[in-house]
Amino acid sequence: MAAAAEPEEPAAGGEEEEEEATTAAAEEELELSAELRSRRSAEARRLVLSPRRLSGPLPAGLSQWFPALELLDVSGTGLAELGAGLLALPRLHTLLAKNNRLGGPGSLPKGLGQAPLGRSLRVLNLSGNRFAELPPALLGLRGLQSLSLGGNRLHGIPPDIQELRSLEFLYLGGNFITSIPPELANLPSLSYLVLCDNKIQSIPPQLAQLHSLRSLSLHNNLLTYLPREILNLVHLEELSLRGNPLVVRFVRDLTYNPPSLQELAGRTIKTRNVPYAPSDLPENLVRYLSLASNCPNPKCGGVYFDSCVRQIKFVDFCGKYRIPLMHYLCSPECSSPCSSASQSSTSQSESDSEDEASVAARRMQKVLLG
C-alpha cells in the first residue's frame, strides 16, 4: 500500500515579504508620528506630507499638534485609509489625497458628515485612487464646493449626489461611467463639470437646468448627439466634445408610432384652443393635457404628447463648428430632408439652424470638437 503523500509546506518567501512590507509600513508610520510631533504648531495652517510608503491611518494626534490646520496634502503617500484623526480638525477646508490606495472599506472615517471636518471642508481631491463607487460618506458634506474623483474606478454617479447643494466644481474624468443621472441637474451652483474619458453615451436633457454651468467637458466618450435643451445653458462658455463618435450627417429616425385617438383629441384641443375647465374632464385627462410639448418647428405650431419624431439637427457654433442636437417633432411632415453637413442648403431647416446658431454663438465662446 502506497504511503500517503505528505502535504507541501507553504512557501515561506511570500509570508516573509508580506511581513517585511508590514514592518516597513509600521516603521514609516512611527517615523511620521515622530516627525509631525516635532513639527507641531498651534498656528500652522498648511501641512504637506512628502511622498512616502504609508498604509494609514494618519496619526491620531494630528488635531492636537495642528489645531489651526486649514490645508492638508497627503497625496502620493500610499494611504489606504485616512483615519478618524481628521475628524477633529475644525478649520480644515482643503484636503488633497490624490494618488493613494484609498477605495476599500474604511478608507474614509465614519461619521464624516457629522464631524467638525464635515462642516468645514470645502475642497476634497481623491483623484487617482481605487474607488469603485462614490463613497456615501461624502454625501453628508453639505458645504463641499469642489470634489475631484478623477482616475478612479467609478461605474456610475449616484442620484443622491444632488445632496451636495453647494458643489461648484465636479471632476469625474477618467472613470468607467456609462450614464449621467438627471438628479445631477439639481446642483444649483455647479459651474464646472468634467466627465471626460468615460463611456457616456447620452446626456439627459435635464442638464440644461444647470444655469450656473460655465464649462462642460465631455471629450473622449461615446456621444453621438446632444439634447437640444443644451442651448438653454446661457452661461456656458466652454463645451469640450472631441473624441466622440459624433454623427457627420443629418440623421432622422424613421420609426414613428402614429398617435393614439386620445393624443389626436388632445392635440386638437391644444392647437385649436378649445376651452375647458378642470371640472369638465376627469382628473387624469386634465393632467394628460398639461403634458403637451410644443413642436420646435416654427412653421408648425403643433403639439405632441407621446408620439413624436426624433431628429438630429446640426447647429453652428462660432461660425466654425457644427454640433448635433436632438429635436422632437410632432409628425414626419415637420422633419427636414436629410443632407450632408458639408453640403450647402437653402432649405427652411437650414435657415432655422442658422437662426439658432446666431443665438448660440453669442453664448458659446469656445466649442472644442477637434
Salt bridges, closest charged atoms under 4 A:
GLU35 OE2 - ARG39 NH1 2.93
GLU35 OE1 - ARG52 NH1 3.24
GLU70 OE1 - HIS93 NE2 3.61
GLU163 OE1 - ARG142 NH2 3.67
GLU237 OE2 - ARG214 NH1 3.00
GLU263 OE2 - ARG267 NH2 2.99
GLU283 OE2 - ARG287 NH1 3.79
ASP316 OD1 - ARG322 NH1 2.76
GLU350 OE2 - ARG322 NH2 3.67
GLU356 OE2 - ARG228 NH2 2.98
GLU356 OE1 - LYS313 NZ 3.69
